[in-house]
Amino acid sequence: MNDLARCDMAEAVEDAFRYGRIVLATTTYNAEIFPFMREFINHLTERNFQNKTIALIENGSWAPRAAKIMREMLSECKNITFTDTTARIMSALSDESEAQIEKLADELCMDYLAQHDETADKNDMTALFRIGYGLYVVTSNDGKCDNGLIVNTVSQVTDSPNRVAVTINKRNYSHDVIKETGVMNVNCLSVEAPFSVFESFGFRSGRDVDKFADCKPLRSDNGLVFLPKYINAMMSLKVEQYLDLGSHGMFICSVTEARVLSDKETMTYTYYQQNVKPKPATEGKKGFVCKVCGYVYEGDELPEDYICPLCKHGAADFEPI
């Protein structure tokens, strides 16, 4: 820790280049930042400061703006990563600002704690949420009606020959249809897809509604439908092997037809969460919210075997409000 108003400025600058992560904390001063902090940052930018992670703490009596100024001063430095959390102190520590500092510390120390056996949480199953997923509409036909559902578990498993694995929850009607017919189409959703696509194919069951009633779909050579828009590619699949995985079934398939329809990027689960899914109405509620569809379960505890009534995802996809 260096107190810039009292320490040797050269030593402080030396430390800044020595360490990979730095917390800069200062007050708002005459609508600017405290002069010693400005001098310190100028020393850094003049010396090609780069490749660092920086956290910011600002203080002010009524309108702190120190963090904004420090960020702007460092904006020309290369490969500077700012933490997601910025701590704001209004003259003195409060419960809110103390919580921000704790969150800031957790963010800076997360990988360090996880790398060491004595501090690591070795049973943190939220690691599963870091697996990258795309989002797809899988279409099928039961002999009477076309059907479709949203899945996020489609992957190529071999290339000689080409094999694609599609995993579907057994609760979904499409699981039974595909197991019976042995064919499906995978529609790769693009970032153009609106939330209405997820409402139509993700929150309603083909047992109850015709999901294509308001749509004029196209058909591939296997006779199944594929979406006329909001996709960048489609693949027709033939089931070669089925694996029973308990709550889900995995279909190992060969590719019988493949078309690329646009150059738009594939919709990922992360993109959906950040840019497509509406923010859930959780204000004033206590309980848990589904990270997939936004359904709110009100209660003190969420049962381990709870299934979302809208999107059919399990308790692992809920987070506390």
NORNOR-V167677 format. One record per run of one state. SS is the DSSP state (@ for helix, = for strand, . for the rest). FROM is the first residue (numbers start at 1). TO is the last residue. If there is no record, write none. Layout:
# NORNOR-V167677
SS FROM TO
SS FROM TO
This chain:
# NORNOR-V167677
. 1 8
@ 9 18
. 19 20
= 21 29
. 30 31
= 32 33
. 34 34
@ 35 46
. 47 49
= 50 60
. 61 65
@ 66 73
. 74 77
= 78 90
. 91 94
@ 95 115
. 116 124
@ 125 130
. 131 133
= 134 134
. 135 135
= 136 141
. 142 145
= 146 151
. 152 153
= 154 159
. 160 161
= 162 169
. 170 172
@ 173 181
. 182 182
= 183 190
. 191 194
@ 195 202
. 203 217
= 218 219
. 220 224
= 225 226
. 227 230
= 231 244
. 245 247
= 248 260
. 261 265
= 266 266
. 267 267
= 268 268
@ 269 276
. 277 286
= 287 290
. 291 295
= 296 298
. 299 306
= 307 307
. 308 313
= 314 314
@ 315 317
= 318 320
. 321 321
